[in-house]
Amino acid sequence: MCLVEPPVLRGTGSYEVSRPENRWDQPAERWMFLWLWHSGIFTCNAVPYAFSPGTIFVIPPRSRCVLETGPDGRPFQVYSHFVPSQAPGYEVGIPFQSTLKPDVQATFGRLFLESMDVFTHTEAYSKSLIWSMLWSISCDATTIRMDIRLETAERLMRERIAEPIRIAQIAEELEISHNQLTRIFRKEHGMTPQDYLRNLRLGIAVRLLAGSPTPIKTIAAAVGMPDLKVFNRFIKDNLGLPPSQVREQRSTLDLNRALIVE
C-alpha cells in the first residue's frame, strides 16, 4: 500500500457497540480501518480471528465480515472506509491484524477522545489521524500478504494434501468464486491454485523420496495419489524420472527448486 500521500476517506466515525454481532460486506475498491476497544471474534471471509482491546484490522475490499463482541473492554470502535493513494512512490506493508504499542495507543486514544467533535466533522483531521495510524502499523511490504484468503487456501491444501482436493471446494469455504481464488494465486505466485497444489505435492514427494526410507506406496498415499501408476506418471512427467530413480539418484539429482513449493 502506498502511503506517500494520505488516503482518500469515504466515511469515518466512531460509536458505542450496541449489538453482540454485526455483519457487512466491504464495498469494491474500499478498504476499512477498524480500531476495536473491546475483545471478541472477527471473521473475515470465513476465517475467524480472536482479538483483544486495542486491536486494529485493515480489511481489504470485497471482504465478508462478521464482528462478535466479547464481554470485556469498552464496546467502542473507530472506523474509516478509505481508498489508498495511487501516487507513485515507496509502498509499505500493512498487516491485516495488529496492535499498537501501549504508548502509541494511548496517544492516539487521547487524540480521538479529546477531539471527537472535530473528528466527526473535519475530514482533514480524520485523514491525518488515519494516515498516521497506518504509518504506525506499517512494515516492509515484502513481509505482508495483503489477501488473507491466500494464506488460508494454502493452509487448507497442506492440511488435506493426502486427500482428493477440489479447488472449487476450497473457494466455497472461503466464500469466494473459483475465478477469484485463481486471480489471488496468480497475483501472488504467478500460477493457478491447481499449479500450486501440483508443486506442493511434488515438493513433499521429492523430499520424502530423497530424504527418507519411506516406501514409495506410502509416499504416494501421503500426497493424495494412492494409485501407484498415477503417482509414477506424476513424478516422471514433472522430473523426467520414475520415483525409484529419483530415490537412487538423490545425491546428484538437480531439481529446479523454483518450481517446487517448499
LUMSEMAR-953456 format. One record per residue: chain; z, x, y of N, C-alpha, C in turn; residue in three letters. Coordinates in steps of 0.001 Angstrom, whole numbers, plus 500000, padded with zeros to 6 digits. Atoms other than C-alpha are relative to their C-alpha. Layout:
  chain    n_zz    n_xx    n_yy   ca_zz   ca_xx   ca_yy    c_zz    c_xx    c_yy  resn
      A       Z       X       Y       Z       X       Y       Z       X       Y   ALA
...
This chain:
  chain    n_zz    n_xx    n_yy   ca_zz   ca_xx   ca_yy    c_zz    c_xx    c_yy  resn
      A  500000  500849  498811  500000  500000  500000  500000  500888  501243   MET
      A  500086  499214  498771  499083  501318  503451  501035  499477  501009   CYS
      A  498982  500375  499027  501979  501333  505943  499856  500770  501308   LEU
      A  500187  499285  498738  500463  503405  508761  500047  499044  501183   VAL
      A  499856  501043  499003  500365  500129  510680  500849  498888  499396   GLU
      A  499155  501073  500546  502743  497157  510357  499164  498935  499308   PRO
      A  500734  501070  500686  501753  494324  508009  499807  498800  500924   PRO
      A  500219  501255  499281  500387  491043  509294  500885  498943  499346   VAL
      A  499078  500982  500562  503101  488412  508837  499356  498619  499951   LEU
      A  500508  501360  500182  502210  484952  507512  501148  499027  499760   ARG
      A  498842  500871  500182  505631  483368  507676  501212  500807  499619   GLY
      A  498786  499234  500226  509107  484888  507873  501203  499121  500309   THR
      A  498814  500795  499731  512569  483385  507707  501156  500374  499110   GLY
      A  498808  499803  500813  515992  483195  506105  500675  498649  499809   SER
      A  499353  501288  500248  518048  480421  504574  501083  500141  498945   TYR
      A  498986  500124  501033  521065  479478  502501  499371  499273  498812   GLU
      A  500569  500612  501198  520085  478666  498920  500758  498719  499675   VAL
      A  499365  501288  500282  520748  475016  498145  499754  499511  498581   SER
      A  500313  500428  501357  519216  474697  494668  500190  501169  499034   ARG
      A  499800  498920  500975  520033  476681  491493  498699  500618  499519   PRO
      A  501288  499472  500456  516322  477097  490738  498900  499622  500974   GLU
      A  501154  500230  499133  513230  477474  492912  498753  500548  499327   ASN
      A  501268  499590  500601  509611  477698  491717  498908  499991  501064   ARG
      A  501146  499999  499108  506478  478662  493590  498919  500931  499463   TRP
      A  501127  499121  500311  503050  480290  493234  499641  500755  501267   ASP
      A  500359  499192  498843  502269  483157  495566  498530  499782  500355   GLN
      A  501405  500212  499609  499080  482463  497582  499150  501254  499792   PRO
      A  500933  498874  500108  495997  484648  497170  500060  500833  501272   ALA
      A  500055  499036  498898  495930  487754  499385  501340  500197  500710   GLU
      A  498718  499861  499307  499559  487289  500473  501078  500563  499087   ARG
      A  498850  499425  500674  502441  489464  499355  501251  499304  500514   TRP
      A  498727  500569  499545  506062  488381  499611  501091  501048  499927   MET
      A  498810  499169  499928  509053  490432  500722  501192  499063  499841   PHE
      A  498882  500895  500280  512190  488821  499270  501277  500819  499846   LEU
      A  498724  499268  499998  515684  490166  500044  501092  499004  499630   TRP
      A  499046  500951  500561  518395  488451  497980  501430  500495  500172   LEU
      A  498606  499643  499763  522080  488451  498913  500915  499367  498949   TRP
      A  499237  500602  501086  523225  486976  495610  499429  500528  498689   HIS
      A  500492  499573  501311  522793  487602  491884  499177  498893  499373   SER
      A  500768  501014  500702  520555  485800  489449  498920  500594  499121   GLY
      A  501152  499600  500815  517346  485969  487423  498732  499611  500757   ILE
      A  501289  500279  499378  513912  486261  488992  498925  500215  498943   PHE
      A  501063  499918  500999  510992  485521  486666  498657  499997  500716   THR
      A  501301  499858  499363  507573  486703  487793  498937  500137  498923   CYS
      A  501062  499997  501009  504519  485900  485677  500568  500097  498587   ASN
      A  499367  500153  501313  506731  485020  482701  500885  501177  499596   ALA
      A  499149  498852  500296  508695  488311  482895  501297  499870  500804   VAL
      A  498739  500180  499277  512436  487922  483753  500595  501336  500472   PRO
      A  499331  498825  499426  514302  490411  485983  501369  499574  500514   TYR
      A  498659  500253  499489  518067  490309  486441  500173  500771  501300   ALA
      A  499773  499296  498736  519206  491208  489950  501414  499744  500508   PHE
      A  498679  500090  499398  522405  491774  491897  499848  499833  501503   SER
      A  500110  500156  498551  523234  491120  495577  499430  501253  500667   PRO
      A  500615  498884  499290  521127  493288  497888  498659  500430  499435   GLY
      A  501272  499642  500626  518040  493412  495640  498820  499531  500846   THR
      A  501246  500348  499315  514566  493420  497197  498885  499914  498960   ILE
      A  501207  500125  500803  511477  492136  495412  498802  499975  500948   PHE
      A  501259  500055  499260  507968  492803  496744  498983  499425  499015   VAL
      A  500708  500794  501001  505856  490190  494979  498501  499971  500298   ILE
      A  501453  499973  499783  502070  490535  494512  499410  498605  500175   PRO
      A  500694  501291  499876  499591  487772  495387  499747  499376  498635   PRO
      A  500331  500791  501184  498890  485029  492840  501072  500046  498908   ARG
      A  498928  499959  500990  502225  485566  491082  500653  498627  499853   SER
      A  499256  501222  500260  504023  482662  489448  501478  500353  499954   ARG
      A  498627  499573  499780  507675  482795  490451  501018  498901  499699   CYS
      A  498849  500878  500220  510955  481240  489327  501241  500791  500382   VAL
      A  498796  499325  499537  514191  482184  491109  501211  499165  499628   LEU
      A  498772  500668  500409  517509  481255  489481  501184  500743  500610   GLU
      A  498870  499369  499327  520672  481919  491479  501207  500082  499078   THR
      A  498787  499798  500768  523833  483315  489933  501216  499494  500757   GLY
      A  498795  500549  499389  527451  482392  490694  500638  500864  501078   PRO
      A  499305  499119  499065  528427  485429  492763  499115  500358  501185   ASP
      A  500731  499587  498810  527433  486654  496206  499646  498809  500873   GLY
      A  500392  501063  499076  526472  484655  499266  498579  499543  499680   ARG
      A  501340  500483  500363  523477  482417  498362  499066  499987  501206   PRO
      A  500769  499835  498770  521395  483767  501223  498790  500875  499704   PHE
      A  501230  499261  500258  517809  485017  501255  499243  500243  501293   GLN
      A  500930  499688  498912  515446  486711  503694  498631  500178  499355   VAL
      A  501326  499913  500594  511720  486374  503033  498949  500219  501080   TYR
      A  501146  499867  499111  508399  487250  504567  498737  500042  499160   SER
      A  501334  499927  500592  504858  486496  503444  499169  500897  500917   HIS
      A  500727  499060  499153  502612  489302  504615  498720  500480  499339   PHE
      A  501236  499366  500460  499218  490946  504327  500074  501461  500417   VAL
      A  499898  498584  499646  499346  494777  504151  498874  500439  500930   PRO
      A  501007  499447  499095  497469  496779  506761  498806  500521  499203   SER
      A  501219  499496  500626  493872  497567  505844  499485  501249  500685   GLN
      A  500412  498798  499268  493728  500551  508214  499932  501184  499041   ALA
      A  500078  498817  500861  492586  503807  506572  501182  500920  500282   PRO
      A  498874  499090  499811  495410  506240  506011  500756  500203  498707   GLY
      A  499193  499658  501171  498033  507531  503622  500641  498759  499396   TYR
      A  499407  501132  500678  499131  504982  501030  501274  500412  499284   GLU
      A  498737  499753  500677  502643  504745  499639  500173  498982  498885   VAL
      A  499679  500948  501050  504043  503074  496574  501163  499126  500423   GLY
      A  498915  500932  499717  506230  500000  496946  500480  499425  498673   ILE
      A  499502  500530  501272  508435  499192  493925  500057  498482  500001   PRO
      A  499886  501452  500130  508402  495636  492647  501449  499569  500226   PHE
      A  498570  500321  499875  512220  495653  492462  500740  501244  500453   GLN
      A  499246  498850  499506  514542  497931  494418  501263  499531  500706   SER
      A  498767  500279  499270  517915  498134  496111  500193  501072  501058   THR
      A  499781  499041  498920  518595  499754  499463  501307  500748  499794   LEU
      A  498742  499276  500001  521227  502447  499782  501020  499204  500818   LYS
      A  498981  500824  499326  524553  500898  500898  500001  500102  501518   PRO
      A  499960  499852  498542  524457  502372  504416  498755  499381  500649   ASP
      A  501232  500585  499471  520820  501341  504942  500064  498478  499908   VAL
      A  499884  501446  500175  521503  497882  503567  500928  499396  501044   GLN
      A  499048  500503  499010  524490  497455  505869  499368  499945  501390   ALA
      A  500651  499970  498688  522419  498455  508898  499010  498857  500155   THR
      A  500978  501084  499921  519574  496053  508139  500685  498640  499959   PHE
      A  499283  501256  500061  522030  493321  507233  500594  499614  501338   GLY
      A  499426  500270  498679  523749  493642  510589  498911  499576  500979   ARG
      A  501095  500360  499093  520404  493527  512424  499523  498569  499763   LEU
      A  500441  501360  500294  519370  490374  510618  501025  498966  500435   PHE
      A  498974  500998  499700  522688  488588  511030  500269  499876  501494   LEU
      A  499714  500034  498566  523229  489554  514683  498834  499471  500815   GLU
      A  501189  500370  499221  519691  488729  515713  499205  498876  499340   SER
      A  500698  501023  500756  518895  485694  513586  499133  499099  500889   MET
      A  500785  500860  499114  517746  483562  516521  498719  500687  500438   ASP
      A  501193  499246  499612  515382  486272  517711  499078  500184  498801   VAL
      A  500763  499737  501229  514300  486982  514138  499077  498832  499651   PHE
      A  500779  501155  500427  513127  483428  513524  498942  499589  501016   THR
      A  500939  500444  498978  511157  483139  516763  499105  501114  500554   HIS
      A  500755  498900  499414  509843  486584  517633  499279  500780  498917   THR
      A  500781  499336  501038  507024  487932  515485  500132  501507  500067   GLU
      A  499927  498546  499862  507250  491448  516900  501285  500542  499384   ALA
      A  498724  499556  500561  510918  491735  515950  499975  499900  498477   TYR
      A  500099  500189  501446  510288  490315  512474  499136  501085  499371   SER
      A  500939  499017  500531  507358  492650  511955  500634  501387  499926   LYS
      A  499394  498666  499978  509340  495745  512933  501061  500140  498912   SER
      A  498968  499933  501027  512205  494890  510580  499391  500068  498601   LEU
      A  500634  499984  501324  509997  494110  507570  499285  501323  499766   ILE
      A  500712  498725  500100  507876  497196  508258  500973  501127  499692   TRP
      A  498993  498953  500206  510979  499393  508456  500596  499927  498603   SER
      A  499416  500134  501333  512406  497980  505234  499010  500403  498909   MET
      A  501010  499556  500964  509126  498513  503389  499941  501519  499942   LEU
      A  499969  498541  499981  509166  502134  504514  501252  500517  499295   TRP
      A  498731  499543  500579  512815  502413  503381  499961  500014  498475   SER
      A  500052  500046  501464  511951  501482  499782  498741  500661  499448   ILE
      A  501271  499412  500444  508576  503269  499658  500228  501307  499242   SER
      A  499946  498754  500776  507846  506214  497382  498574  500498  499790   CYS
      A  501312  499441  500299  504966  508335  496089  499142  498948  499296   ASP
      A  500867  501053  500541  502063  505975  495373  499613  500249  498546   ALA
      A  500414  499696  501367  501209  507794  492121  501044  499603  498964   THR
      A  498940  500354  500939  504538  506738  490591  500138  498492  499821   THR
      A  499829  501453  499989  504031  502999  491139  498784  499297  499414   ILE
      A  501020  500936  500437  502053  500379  489290  500279  498690  500720   ARG
      A  499739  501174  499180  501671  497505  491681  499963  498706  499190   MET
      A  500087  501227  500765  500854  494971  488978  500917  500090  498784   ASP
      A  499004  499935  501061  503869  494401  486750  499478  499430  498683   ILE
      A  500529  500587  501219  501758  492442  484271  499381  501060  499096   ARG
      A  500594  498932  500793  500059  495656  483153  501045  500632  499084   LEU
      A  498942  499377  500793  503313  497260  482004  500478  499067  498894   GLU
      A  499570  500961  501010  504314  494084  480199  498980  499889  498876   THR
      A  501049  500080  501018  500967  493844  478402  500015  501238  499108   ALA
      A  499937  498770  500788  501220  497485  477323  501196  499979  499049   GLU
      A  498796  500068  500829  504769  496924  476033  499787  499059  498817   ARG
      A  500249  500949  501077  503689  493891  474009  499070  500597  498948   LEU
      A  500906  499358  500950  500849  495880  472440  500748  501012  499137   MET
      A  499255  498983  500751  503209  498693  471454  500957  499348  499006   ARG
      A  499035  500671  500878  505795  496306  470019  499322  499326  498818   GLU
      A  500699  500757  501033  503170  494463  467972  498869  500797  499361   ARG
      A  501118  499164  500424  500975  497400  467019  499679  499829  498513   ILE
      A  500239  500164  501435  501413  496688  463295  499476  498610  499657   ALA
      A  500437  501373  500229  500279  493081  463738  498570  499800  500502   GLU
      A  501287  500365  499388  496900  491447  464392  500277  499553  501440   PRO
      A  499726  500294  498588  496873  491371  468207  498788  499339  500629   ILE
      A  501050  500691  499260  494843  488863  470190  500267  500192  501490   ARG
      A  499849  499758  498563  494318  489903  473804  500173  498682  500742   ILE
      A  499886  501309  499363  493915  486242  474725  501425  499469  499914   ALA
      A  498624  500449  500162  497409  485550  473371  500923  500716  500974   GLN
      A  499191  499246  499041  498921  488330  475496  499780  499462  501407   ILE
      A  500297  500568  498679  497154  486951  478568  500698  498664  500178   ALA
      A  499352  501311  499925  498506  483495  477773  501501  500148  500223   GLU
      A  498565  499771  499828  502066  484824  477501  500321  500465  501419   GLU
      A  499809  499544  498626  501657  486466  480918  499586  498938  501010   LEU
      A  500420  501132  499165  500339  483140  482251  498846  500365  500935   GLU
      A  501213  499666  499264  497028  484635  483393  498821  499832  499050   ILE
      A  501189  500141  500841  493454  484361  482149  499634  501334  499352   SER
      A  500496  498787  500660  491769  486819  479807  499243  500872  501005   HIS
      A  500757  499242  499000  489457  487827  482674  500917  500711  500991   ASN
      A  499054  499366  499089  492416  488517  484979  500613  501234  499357   GLN
      A  499400  498871  500704  494027  490748  482365  499009  501150  499883   LEU
      A  501035  498969  500084  490749  492603  481904  499837  500720  501328   THR
      A  500119  499372  498676  490477  493212  485662  501167  500932  500276   ARG
      A  498808  499167  499791  494042  494582  485739  499862  501312  499245   ILE
      A  500147  498785  500808  493319  497050  482916  498876  500884  500537   PHE
      A  501099  499203  499462  490003  498124  484409  500430  500736  501267   ARG
      A  499557  499393  498739  491657  498802  487766  500928  501178  499740   LYS
      A  498996  498955  500256  494494  500892  486281  499475  501085  499063   GLU
      A  500387  499059  501051  492903  502513  483213  498504  500268  499928   HIS
      A  501446  499833  500099  489159  502133  483727  499449  499565  498659   GLY
      A  500440  500493  501307  488895  500338  480390  500529  498595  499790   MET
      A  499569  501355  500306  489307  496879  478889  501299  500033  499195   THR
      A  498813  500043  500859  492511  495742  477122  499667  500332  498548   PRO
      A  500406  499696  501376  490600  495951  473831  499847  501512  499801   GLN
      A  500157  498551  500102  489688  499584  474515  501362  500698  500024   ASP
      A  498659  499415  499920  493290  500370  475466  500714  499850  498661   TYR
      A  499357  500241  501292  494559  498783  472231  499405  500894  498922   LEU
      A  500650  499105  500974  491994  500727  470190  500525  501415  500140   ARG
      A  499539  498635  499779  493060  504009  471781  501479  500162  499674   ASN
      A  498587  499963  500366  496717  503148  471325  500152  500140  498492   LEU
      A  499952  499906  501458  496171  502587  467609  499511  501360  499511   ARG
      A  500543  498700  500385  494083  505730  467362  501011  501109  500251   LEU
      A  499025  498964  499676  496725  507851  469081  501161  500028  499025   GLY
      A  498887  500071  500955  499522  506626  466801  499551  500482  498627   ILE
      A  500509  499602  501313  497382  507077  463694  499809  501508  499910   ALA
      A  500253  498555  500021  496372  510624  464613  501310  500780  499954   VAL
      A  498711  499284  500001  499951  511698  465353  500663  499918  498629   ARG
      A  499394  500133  501322  501117  510333  462003  499225  500785  498945   LEU
      A  500814  499251  500964  498209  511851  460090  500216  501503  500143   LEU
      A  499931  498559  499757  498518  515258  461713  501416  500546  500001   ALA
      A  498640  499476  499837  502286  515464  462065  501019  499486  499022   GLY
      A  499024  500519  500957  503855  513703  459102  499359  499868  498622   SER
      A  500532  500177  501354  503514  513349  455321  499863  498526  499612   PRO
      A  500076  501435  500270  503411  509556  455636  498702  499657  499276   THR
      A  501233  500378  500721  500953  508078  453107  499002  499297  500924   PRO
      A  501045  500572  499147  497632  507064  454645  500045  498476  499981   ILE
      A  499927  501465  500090  498044  503493  453391  501107  499460  500908   LYS
      A  498879  500421  499155  501396  503252  455200  499640  500126  501476   THR
      A  500437  499802  498619  499871  504642  458401  499047  498886  500419   ILE
      A  500960  501063  499709  497047  502127  458194  500722  498692  500324   ALA
      A  499239  501219  499763  499549  499270  457965  500780  500087  501307   ALA
      A  499187  499817  498799  501632  500741  460801  499215  499774  501281   ALA
      A  500819  500211  498806  498707  500473  463226  499180  498712  499902   VAL
      A  500624  501317  500065  497687  496982  462169  498714  499923  499223   GLY
      A  501222  500015  500808  494940  497866  459683  500367  500224  498534   MET
      A  499562  499824  501394  496365  497297  456178  498846  500180  499016   PRO
      A  501178  499793  500856  492830  497268  454705  499546  501446  500170   ASP
      A  500336  498580  499916  492165  500941  453891  498544  500237  500376   LEU
      A  501406  499819  499650  488405  500501  454168  499803  499849  501513   LYS
      A  500093  500218  498555  488779  499151  457681  500598  501183  500747   VAL
      A  499332  498867  499350  491201  501948  458622  499148  501261  499902   PHE
      A  500826  498798  500175  488975  504682  457171  498785  499973  500923   ASN
      A  501169  500120  499129  485965  503364  459061  500400  500169  501475   ARG
      A  499497  499901  498628  488038  503086  462271  500207  501473  500392   PHE
      A  499745  498593  499709  489144  506740  462083  498698  500795  500038   ILE
      A  501242  499239  500048  485726  508056  461126  499096  499675  501177   LYS
      A  500833  500394  498862  483930  506069  463835  500474  500654  501297   ASP
      A  499447  499470  498749  486257  507451  466504  500160  501512  500008   ASN
      A  499754  498557  500043  486889  511009  465289  498928  500774  499244   LEU
      A  501051  499310  500746  483909  511770  463080  500451  500516  498659   GLY
      A  499445  499542  501272  486173  512477  460102  500798  498872  499371   LEU
      A  499136  500978  500647  487874  510283  457498  501460  500427  500128   PRO
      A  498580  499662  499850  491709  510153  457568  500448  501206  499182   PRO
      A  499577  498879  500843  492082  512606  454683  499606  501341  500614   SER
      A  500430  498744  499375  490084  515284  456536  500712  500243  501325   GLN
      A  499194  499829  498784  491959  514630  459776  501314  500674  499629   VAL
      A  498737  499408  500454  495135  515457  457851  499800  501440  499541   ARG
      A  500254  498641  500495  493616  518522  456199  499748  500976  501138   GLU
      A  500373  499116  498908  492331  519935  459486  500929  499847  501210   GLN
      A  499097  500290  498891  495392  519038  461580  500309  501216  500858   ARG
      A  499655  498810  499220  495946  522639  462645  498869  500429  500920   SER
      A  501137  499539  499191  492459  523083  464080  499221  498860  500636   THR
      A  500748  501150  499485  491289  519573  464897  500087  499934  501518   LEU
      A  500065  500060  498532  490165  519397  468524  499758  498553  500416   ASP
      A  500116  501400  499611  490848  515881  469775  499837  499882  501500   LEU
      A  500159  500288  498587  489778  514500  473094  501204  499179  500456   ASN
      A  498743  500671  499652  493261  513707  474384  499827  498989  501120   ARG
      A  500193  500934  498895  491884  511937  477443  499642  498607  499503   ALA
      A  500417  501287  500545  490638  509150  475175  501056  499359  499129   LEU
      A  498964  500511  500885  493853  508685  473217  501237  499677  500805   ILE
      A  498790  500414  499289  496792  506743  474602  501200  500647  499333   VAL
      A  498826  499314  500565  499914  508840  474146  501201  499061  499985   GLU
